[in-house]
Amino acid sequence: MSAAGRELWARLHLLDRPILDAEGIPSAKVDDLEFSLPEEPDGLPILTAVLCGNAALARRFNRRLAQRLELLRRVFVPVERPGPARIDMSEVKHIGPALHITPRRHELEVATLDRWLARNVLAHLPGSGIDARSDDAPQ
């Protein structure tokens, strides 16, 4: 099977799967994958990270939209590095129907914008059930 075929299988088995944090709480979905090229010319690409969040999802469909979403994320939430939220494969402890990761939900980059939106926008909608003062607003 060619490298492209194996990448297709990685995408088939991982994209859109839920990501569960260390406590088993749904934290995000797998929106894209990051591969690195091997040092050997015959080697297969290596999956290095799972990408999640709106900017990662938009990358699959429209690069320009993804760039705008990433800019919006950086305006509201200061992040160290540009690009979509990233979960390194070293933090993935189990791959099955869901990806189980070692960090907790509030430690993920993807959760910062979601928490900001929940506290500052959604909490003010009647019936949302979100406490604007909460640091861990539901997603």
Backbone as JSON Lines, residues from 0, in Angstrom:
{"i":0,"aa":"M","n":[0.85,-1.18,0.0],"ca":[0.0,0.0,0.0],"c":[0.89,1.24,0.0]}
{"i":1,"aa":"S","n":[0.56,2.22,-0.76],"ca":[1.37,3.43,-0.87],"c":[1.2,4.32,0.36]}
{"i":2,"aa":"A","n":[2.1,5.28,0.49],"ca":[2.02,6.22,1.61],"c":[0.7,6.98,1.57]}
{"i":3,"aa":"A","n":[0.26,7.35,0.38],"ca":[-1.01,8.07,0.27],"c":[-2.16,7.2,0.75]}
{"i":4,"aa":"G","n":[-2.1,5.91,0.46],"ca":[-3.14,4.98,0.91],"c":[-3.17,4.87,2.42]}
{"i":5,"aa":"R","n":[-2.02,4.83,3.04],"ca":[-1.98,4.75,4.5],"c":[-2.44,6.05,5.13]}
{"i":6,"aa":"E","n":[-2.12,7.16,4.53],"ca":[-2.61,8.44,5.05],"c":[-4.13,8.47,4.97]}
{"i":7,"aa":"L","n":[-4.66,7.95,3.89],"ca":[-6.11,7.89,3.73],"c":[-6.72,7.07,4.86]}
{"i":8,"aa":"W","n":[-6.1,5.94,5.21],"ca":[-6.63,5.12,6.3],"c":[-6.51,5.86,7.64]}
{"i":9,"aa":"A","n":[-5.43,6.58,7.86],"ca":[-5.31,7.35,9.1],"c":[-6.43,8.38,9.18]}
{"i":10,"aa":"R","n":[-6.68,9.04,8.08],"ca":[-7.77,10.02,8.06],"c":[-9.12,9.35,8.26]}
{"i":11,"aa":"L","n":[-9.3,8.21,7.64],"ca":[-10.57,7.49,7.77],"c":[-10.82,7.06,9.21]}
{"i":12,"aa":"H","n":[-9.78,6.61,9.89],"ca":[-9.96,6.08,11.25],"c":[-9.86,7.13,12.35]}
{"i":13,"aa":"L","n":[-9.4,8.33,12.04],"ca":[-9.21,9.32,13.1],"c":[-10.06,10.58,12.96]}
{"i":14,"aa":"L","n":[-10.29,11.06,11.74],"ca":[-11.02,12.31,11.58],"c":[-12.43,12.22,12.14]}
{"i":15,"aa":"D","n":[-12.85,13.29,12.79],"ca":[-14.19,13.45,13.37],"c":[-14.44,12.55,14.58]}
{"i":16,"aa":"R","n":[-13.42,11.92,15.11],"ca":[-13.57,11.14,16.34],"c":[-13.57,12.09,17.54]}
{"i":17,"aa":"P","n":[-14.32,11.75,18.58],"ca":[-14.27,12.59,19.78],"c":[-12.94,12.42,20.51]}
{"i":18,"aa":"I","n":[-12.53,13.48,21.18],"ca":[-11.32,13.46,22.01],"c":[-11.77,13.55,23.45]}
{"i":19,"aa":"L","n":[-11.4,12.56,24.25],"ca":[-11.76,12.52,25.67],"c":[-10.53,12.87,26.5]}
{"i":20,"aa":"D","n":[-10.71,13.76,27.47],"ca":[-9.58,14.16,28.3],"c":[-9.24,13.1,29.34]}
{"i":21,"aa":"A","n":[-8.34,13.42,30.25],"ca":[-7.87,12.47,31.25],"c":[-9.0,11.96,32.15]}
{"i":22,"aa":"E","n":[-10.08,12.74,32.28],"ca":[-11.21,12.35,33.11],"c":[-12.33,11.72,32.3]}
{"i":23,"aa":"G","n":[-12.11,11.53,31.0],"ca":[-13.14,10.94,30.14],"c":[-14.19,11.92,29.67]}
{"i":24,"aa":"I","n":[-13.94,13.22,29.83],"ca":[-14.89,14.26,29.42],"c":[-14.63,14.62,27.95]}
{"i":25,"aa":"P","n":[-15.67,14.64,27.11],"ca":[-15.48,15.05,25.72],"c":[-14.93,16.48,25.67]}
{"i":26,"aa":"S","n":[-13.83,16.66,24.95],"ca":[-13.14,17.95,24.93],"c":[-13.08,18.59,23.57]}
{"i":27,"aa":"A","n":[-13.08,17.8,22.53],"ca":[-12.98,18.32,21.16],"c":[-13.23,17.15,20.21]}
{"i":28,"aa":"K","n":[-13.07,17.43,18.93],"ca":[-13.12,16.39,17.9],"c":[-11.85,16.5,17.07]}
{"i":29,"aa":"V","n":[-11.45,15.4,16.48],"ca":[-10.29,15.42,15.59],"c":[-10.72,16.08,14.29]}
{"i":30,"aa":"D","n":[-10.17,17.25,14.0],"ca":[-10.55,17.99,12.81],"c":[-9.54,17.88,11.68]}
{"i":31,"aa":"D","n":[-8.29,17.59,12.0],"ca":[-7.27,17.42,10.97],"c":[-6.09,16.69,11.6]}
{"i":32,"aa":"L","n":[-5.17,16.27,10.76],"ca":[-4.0,15.52,11.22],"c":[-2.74,16.2,10.72]}
{"i":33,"aa":"E","n":[-1.67,16.11,11.51],"ca":[-0.38,16.68,11.12],"c":[0.61,15.54,10.95]}
{"i":34,"aa":"F","n":[1.24,15.48,9.8],"ca":[2.22,14.44,9.5],"c":[3.58,15.09,9.31]}
{"i":35,"aa":"S","n":[4.64,14.35,9.65],"ca":[6.0,14.78,9.31],"c":[6.57,13.78,8.33]}
{"i":36,"aa":"L","n":[7.49,14.25,7.53],"ca":[8.13,13.37,6.56],"c":[9.29,12.64,7.22]}
{"i":37,"aa":"P","n":[9.45,11.36,6.91],"ca":[10.55,10.6,7.5],"c":[11.89,11.03,6.9]}
{"i":38,"aa":"E","n":[12.97,10.71,7.6],"ca":[14.3,11.05,7.1],"c":[14.69,10.17,5.93]}
{"i":39,"aa":"E","n":[14.25,8.9,5.93],"ca":[14.57,8.0,4.83],"c":[13.69,8.33,3.64]}
{"i":40,"aa":"P","n":[14.22,8.26,2.43],"ca":[13.4,8.58,1.26],"c":[12.27,7.59,1.02]}
{"i":41,"aa":"D","n":[12.42,6.34,1.47],"ca":[11.38,5.33,1.26],"c":[10.38,5.28,2.4]}
{"i":42,"aa":"G","n":[10.62,6.02,3.47],"ca":[9.79,5.92,4.67],"c":[8.41,6.51,4.49]}
{"i":43,"aa":"L","n":[7.52,6.06,5.33],"ca":[6.14,6.55,5.33],"c":[6.02,7.8,6.2]}
{"i":44,"aa":"P","n":[5.07,8.67,5.9],"ca":[4.84,9.84,6.77],"c":[4.49,9.38,8.19]}
{"i":45,"aa":"I","n":[4.86,10.19,9.15],"ca":[4.64,9.86,10.56],"c":[3.61,10.84,11.12]}
{"i":46,"aa":"L","n":[2.58,10.3,11.76],"ca":[1.56,11.13,12.4],"c":[2.17,11.75,13.65]}
{"i":47,"aa":"T","n":[2.24,13.08,13.68],"ca":[2.88,13.76,14.81],"c":[1.9,14.45,15.74]}
{"i":48,"aa":"A","n":[0.73,14.86,15.21],"ca":[-0.21,15.59,16.05],"c":[-1.62,15.5,15.5]}
{"i":49,"aa":"V","n":[-2.56,15.68,16.41],"ca":[-3.98,15.79,16.07],"c":[-4.31,17.27,16.16]}
{"i":50,"aa":"L","n":[-4.96,17.8,15.14],"ca":[-5.34,19.21,15.12],"c":[-6.84,19.31,15.37]}
{"i":51,"aa":"C","n":[-7.24,20.29,16.17],"ca":[-8.67,20.43,16.46],"c":[-9.03,21.9,16.58]}
{"i":52,"aa":"G","n":[-10.31,22.15,16.5],"ca":[-10.82,23.51,16.56],"c":[-11.31,23.96,15.21]}
{"i":53,"aa":"N","n":[-11.98,25.12,15.2],"ca":[-12.58,25.62,13.97],"c":[-11.57,25.88,12.87]}
{"i":54,"aa":"A","n":[-10.39,26.39,13.21],"ca":[-9.38,26.68,12.18],"c":[-8.89,25.39,11.54]}
{"i":55,"aa":"A","n":[-8.74,24.33,12.32],"ca":[-8.3,23.05,11.77],"c":[-9.36,22.45,10.86]}
{"i":56,"aa":"L","n":[-10.6,22.53,11.28],"ca":[-11.69,22.0,10.46],"c":[-11.8,22.78,9.16]}
{"i":57,"aa":"A","n":[-11.69,24.09,9.24],"ca":[-11.81,24.92,8.04],"c":[-10.69,24.65,7.06]}
{"i":58,"aa":"R","n":[-9.5,24.25,7.55],"ca":[-8.38,23.94,6.66],"c":[-8.72,22.82,5.68]}
{"i":59,"aa":"R","n":[-9.58,21.91,6.09],"ca":[-9.96,20.8,5.21],"c":[-10.8,21.28,4.04]}
{"i":60,"aa":"F","n":[-11.42,22.44,4.16],"ca":[-12.34,22.91,3.13],"c":[-11.89,24.19,2.43]}
{"i":61,"aa":"N","n":[-11.33,25.15,3.2],"ca":[-11.02,26.45,2.62],"c":[-9.89,27.09,3.41]}
{"i":62,"aa":"R","n":[-8.71,27.2,2.82],"ca":[-7.54,27.75,3.51],"c":[-7.76,29.2,3.96]}
{"i":63,"aa":"R","n":[-8.39,29.99,3.12],"ca":[-8.6,31.41,3.46],"c":[-9.51,31.55,4.69]}
{"i":64,"aa":"L","n":[-10.56,30.76,4.74],"ca":[-11.45,30.76,5.9],"c":[-10.69,30.33,7.15]}
{"i":65,"aa":"A","n":[-9.85,29.33,7.01],"ca":[-9.05,28.85,8.15],"c":[-8.15,29.95,8.68]}
{"i":66,"aa":"Q","n":[-7.53,30.71,7.79],"ca":[-6.65,31.81,8.22],"c":[-7.45,32.88,8.97]}
{"i":67,"aa":"R","n":[-8.64,33.16,8.51],"ca":[-9.47,34.17,9.2],"c":[-9.91,33.68,10.57]}
{"i":68,"aa":"L","n":[-10.28,32.41,10.67],"ca":[-10.67,31.87,11.97],"c":[-9.5,31.86,12.93]}
{"i":69,"aa":"E","n":[-8.31,31.56,12.43],"ca":[-7.13,31.57,13.28],"c":[-6.82,32.99,13.74]}
{"i":70,"aa":"L","n":[-6.98,33.97,12.88],"ca":[-6.78,35.36,13.26],"c":[-7.78,35.76,14.34]}
{"i":71,"aa":"L","n":[-9.02,35.36,14.18],"ca":[-10.05,35.64,15.19],"c":[-9.69,35.01,16.52]}
{"i":72,"aa":"R","n":[-9.19,33.78,16.5],"ca":[-8.8,33.1,17.74],"c":[-7.67,33.87,18.42]}
{"i":73,"aa":"R","n":[-6.7,34.36,17.64],"ca":[-5.58,35.09,18.23],"c":[-5.98,36.46,18.76]}
{"i":74,"aa":"V","n":[-7.05,37.05,18.21],"ca":[-7.53,38.33,18.71],"c":[-8.14,38.16,20.1]}
{"i":75,"aa":"F","n":[-8.92,37.11,20.28],"ca":[-9.61,36.9,21.55],"c":[-8.77,36.18,22.59]}
{"i":76,"aa":"V","n":[-7.92,35.29,22.14],"ca":[-7.14,34.48,23.07],"c":[-5.68,34.5,22.63]}
{"i":77,"aa":"P","n":[-4.78,35.1,23.43],"ca":[-3.38,35.09,23.03],"c":[-2.83,33.66,23.06]}
{"i":78,"aa":"V","n":[-2.25,33.25,21.95],"ca":[-1.67,31.91,21.86],"c":[-0.19,32.04,21.52]}
{"i":79,"aa":"E","n":[0.59,31.06,21.97],"ca":[2.03,31.1,21.75],"c":[2.39,30.93,20.28]}
{"i":80,"aa":"R","n":[1.74,29.98,19.62],"ca":[2.1,29.73,18.22],"c":[0.86,29.8,17.35]}
{"i":81,"aa":"P","n":[1.02,30.37,16.17],"ca":[-0.13,30.42,15.26],"c":[-0.48,29.04,14.74]}
{"i":82,"aa":"G","n":[-1.67,28.91,14.26],"ca":[-2.13,27.64,13.72],"c":[-3.24,27.07,14.58]}
{"i":83,"aa":"P","n":[-3.83,25.99,14.12],"ca":[-4.93,25.4,14.89],"c":[-4.43,24.79,16.2]}
{"i":84,"aa":"A","n":[-5.36,24.54,17.1],"ca":[-5.01,23.88,18.37],"c":[-4.43,22.51,18.05]}
{"i":85,"aa":"R","n":[-3.39,22.14,18.77],"ca":[-2.61,20.94,18.44],"c":[-2.46,20.06,19.67]}
{"i":86,"aa":"I","n":[-2.69,18.77,19.48],"ca":[-2.46,17.79,20.54],"c":[-1.39,16.84,20.02]}
{"i":87,"aa":"D","n":[-0.23,16.86,20.64],"ca":[0.88,16.02,20.21],"c":[0.54,14.55,20.42]}
{"i":88,"aa":"M","n":[1.01,13.69,19.54],"ca":[0.7,12.26,19.64],"c":[1.26,11.64,20.92]}
{"i":89,"aa":"S","n":[2.27,12.27,21.52],"ca":[2.79,11.75,22.79],"c":[1.77,11.91,23.92]}
{"i":90,"aa":"E","n":[0.77,12.77,23.73],"ca":[-0.27,12.98,24.74],"c":[-1.49,12.09,24.51]}
{"i":91,"aa":"V","n":[-1.49,11.31,23.43],"ca":[-2.59,10.39,23.14],"c":[-2.26,9.06,23.8]}
{"i":92,"aa":"K","n":[-3.14,8.6,24.71],"ca":[-2.84,7.35,25.41],"c":[-3.59,6.16,24.85]}
{"i":93,"aa":"H","n":[-4.69,6.39,24.12],"ca":[-5.44,5.27,23.54],"c":[-6.23,5.77,22.33]}
{"i":94,"aa":"I","n":[-6.21,4.96,21.26],"ca":[-7.0,5.27,20.08],"c":[-8.01,4.15,19.89]}
{"i":95,"aa":"G","n":[-9.27,4.5,19.89],"ca":[-10.36,3.55,19.69],"c":[-11.5,4.31,19.04]}
{"i":96,"aa":"P","n":[-12.73,4.05,19.46],"ca":[-13.85,4.84,18.94],"c":[-13.68,6.33,19.28]}
{"i":97,"aa":"A","n":[-12.9,6.6,20.33],"ca":[-12.55,7.97,20.72],"c":[-11.05,7.99,21.01]}
{"i":98,"aa":"L","n":[-10.45,9.18,20.94],"ca":[-9.06,9.34,21.32],"c":[-9.03,9.74,22.79]}
{"i":99,"aa":"H","n":[-8.29,9.0,23.59],"ca":[-8.13,9.32,25.0],"c":[-6.77,10.0,25.15]}
{"i":100,"aa":"I","n":[-6.78,11.18,25.77],"ca":[-5.54,11.95,25.91],"c":[-5.22,12.15,27.39]}
{"i":101,"aa":"T","n":[-3.97,12.48,27.68],"ca":[-3.55,12.67,29.07],"c":[-3.88,14.04,29.65]}
{"i":102,"aa":"P","n":[-3.87,15.15,28.87],"ca":[-4.23,16.44,29.48],"c":[-5.72,16.51,29.82]}
{"i":103,"aa":"R","n":[-6.05,17.41,30.75],"ca":[-7.45,17.67,31.07],"c":[-7.99,18.72,30.11]}
{"i":104,"aa":"R","n":[-9.29,18.79,29.99],"ca":[-9.94,19.66,29.01],"c":[-9.5,21.11,29.12]}
{"i":105,"aa":"H","n":[-9.41,21.64,30.33],"ca":[-9.07,23.06,30.48],"c":[-7.61,23.36,30.11]}
{"i":106,"aa":"E","n":[-6.78,22.33,29.95],"ca":[-5.38,22.53,29.57],"c":[-5.19,22.61,28.05]}
{"i":107,"aa":"L","n":[-6.22,22.3,27.29],"ca":[-6.11,22.27,25.83],"c":[-6.26,23.66,25.24]}
{"i":108,"aa":"E","n":[-5.5,23.94,24.18],"ca":[-5.6,25.22,23.49],"c":[-6.99,25.42,22.88]}
{"i":109,"aa":"V","n":[-7.59,24.33,22.42],"ca":[-8.89,24.44,21.74],"c":[-9.97,24.92,22.7]}
{"i":110,"aa":"A","n":[-9.81,24.66,23.97],"ca":[-10.84,25.0,24.95],"c":[-10.84,26.48,25.31]}
{"i":111,"aa":"T","n":[-9.75,27.19,25.1],"ca":[-9.7,28.58,25.54],"c":[-10.7,29.46,24.81]}
{"i":112,"aa":"L","n":[-10.77,29.36,23.5],"ca":[-11.74,30.16,22.75],"c":[-13.16,29.72,23.07]}
{"i":113,"aa":"D","n":[-13.38,28.42,23.19],"ca":[-14.72,27.92,23.53],"c":[-15.18,28.45,24.88]}
{"i":114,"aa":"R","n":[-14.28,28.47,25.86],"ca":[-14.63,29.0,27.18],"c":[-14.93,30.49,27.1]}
{"i":115,"aa":"W","n":[-14.12,31.24,26.34],"ca":[-14.35,32.67,26.2],"c":[-15.72,32.93,25.58]}
{"i":116,"aa":"L","n":[-16.03,32.21,24.5],"ca":[-17.34,32.38,23.85],"c":[-18.48,32.0,24.78]}
{"i":117,"aa":"A","n":[-18.3,30.92,25.54],"ca":[-19.35,30.49,26.47],"c":[-19.61,31.54,27.53]}
{"i":118,"aa":"R","n":[-18.52,32.08,28.12],"ca":[-18.67,33.07,29.19],"c":[-19.18,34.42,28.69]}
{"i":119,"aa":"N","n":[-18.69,34.87,27.54],"ca":[-18.97,36.23,27.08],"c":[-20.11,36.35,26.09]}
{"i":120,"aa":"V","n":[-20.53,35.26,25.48],"ca":[-21.61,35.33,24.51],"c":[-22.77,34.42,24.92]}
{"i":121,"aa":"L","n":[-22.5,33.14,25.0],"ca":[-23.57,32.17,25.24],"c":[-24.2,32.3,26.62]}
{"i":122,"aa":"A","n":[-23.43,32.67,27.63],"ca":[-23.96,32.78,28.99],"c":[-25.05,33.83,29.1]}
{"i":123,"aa":"H","n":[-25.06,34.78,28.19],"ca":[-26.05,35.86,28.24],"c":[-27.34,35.52,27.49]}
{"i":124,"aa":"L","n":[-27.39,34.36,26.89],"ca":[-28.61,33.92,26.2],"c":[-29.52,33.21,27.19]}
{"i":125,"aa":"P","n":[-30.8,33.57,27.24],"ca":[-31.72,32.9,28.16],"c":[-31.79,31.4,27.88]}
{"i":126,"aa":"G","n":[-31.73,30.63,28.94],"ca":[-31.85,29.18,28.8],"c":[-30.57,28.46,28.45]}
{"i":127,"aa":"S","n":[-29.44,29.18,28.38],"ca":[-28.18,28.52,28.0],"c":[-27.66,27.61,29.1]}
{"i":128,"aa":"G","n":[-27.97,27.93,30.36],"ca":[-27.5,27.12,31.47],"c":[-26.02,27.3,31.75]}
{"i":129,"aa":"I","n":[-25.41,28.34,31.21],"ca":[-23.98,28.58,31.39],"c":[-23.8,29.73,32.37]}
{"i":130,"aa":"D","n":[-22.96,29.53,33.37],"ca":[-22.65,30.56,34.35],"c":[-21.51,31.41,33.81]}
{"i":131,"aa":"A","n":[-21.73,32.7,33.64],"ca":[-20.72,33.59,33.07],"c":[-19.48,33.69,33.95]}
{"i":132,"aa":"R","n":[-19.61,33.38,35.24],"ca":[-18.47,33.48,36.16],"c":[-17.64,32.21,36.19]}
{"i":133,"aa":"S","n":[-18.13,31.13,35.59],"ca":[-17.46,29.84,35.65],"c":[-16.21,29.82,34.78]}
{"i":134,"aa":"D","n":[-15.14,29.23,35.31],"ca":[-13.91,29.06,34.53],"c":[-13.99,27.86,33.61]}
{"i":135,"aa":"D","n":[-14.91,26.96,33.88],"ca":[-15.01,25.74,33.08],"c":[-16.41,25.62,32.5]}
{"i":136,"aa":"A","n":[-16.76,26.56,31.64],"ca":[-18.09,26.55,31.02],"c":[-18.24,25.32,30.15]}
{"i":137,"aa":"P","n":[-19.44,24.73,30.13],"ca":[-19.64,23.54,29.32],"c":[-19.48,23.83,27.84]}
{"i":138,"aa":"Q","n":[-19.08,22.78,27.11],"ca":[-18.91,22.94,25.66],"c":[-20.05,22.3,24.95]}
